[in-house]
Amino acid sequence: MGIHTEFNPDLALRKAGTEGRKRGECIPANLREGQVYSFLKRGQRNYWLEGEIPLRTTEGDQRLSRPIAAITILYVTHHLIRGEVHTEGKYRVEEIFNPEDPKIHFEGMSRVR
């Protein structure tokens, strides 16, 4: 037995209003630059806190969109919900990307400007 921890280079949340998902598990419908939002993920996850990371939508099973925004994780904590580890925190939206724009916004862990 060991400690199961996942390292995430991005924050992947469900589309707004996904049925059966809590509010923090989904990207807000009216995402705005400069605003701070809460997130909730199942499992013990580690995020990079020293710079911007991509915000993506997920359908599950690691099926991810291209980055929809650049965010900064402000804080993260781990706790149990019904005996299962969850990661909860807050992030600030730095920039929202146009989904029609083919521009590359991240290369590895570096933000491309």
Number of C-alpha atoms within 10 A of each C-alpha: 3 4 6 9 10 11 10 12 15 19 21 24 22 21 17 18 14 14 9 7 12 14 15 18 21 22 22 17 9 7 14 15 14 13 11 16 17 19 21 19 19 15 17 19 18 16 16 15 13 9 13 23 27 24 25 20 21 18 13 10 6 9 10 15 13 16 21 16 21 24 23 21 23 15 12 17 13 17 14 12 10 7 7 10 16 17 18 20 16 16 22 18 21 16 15 17 15 11 12 6 7 9 11 11 18 16 8 9 13 12 14 10 7
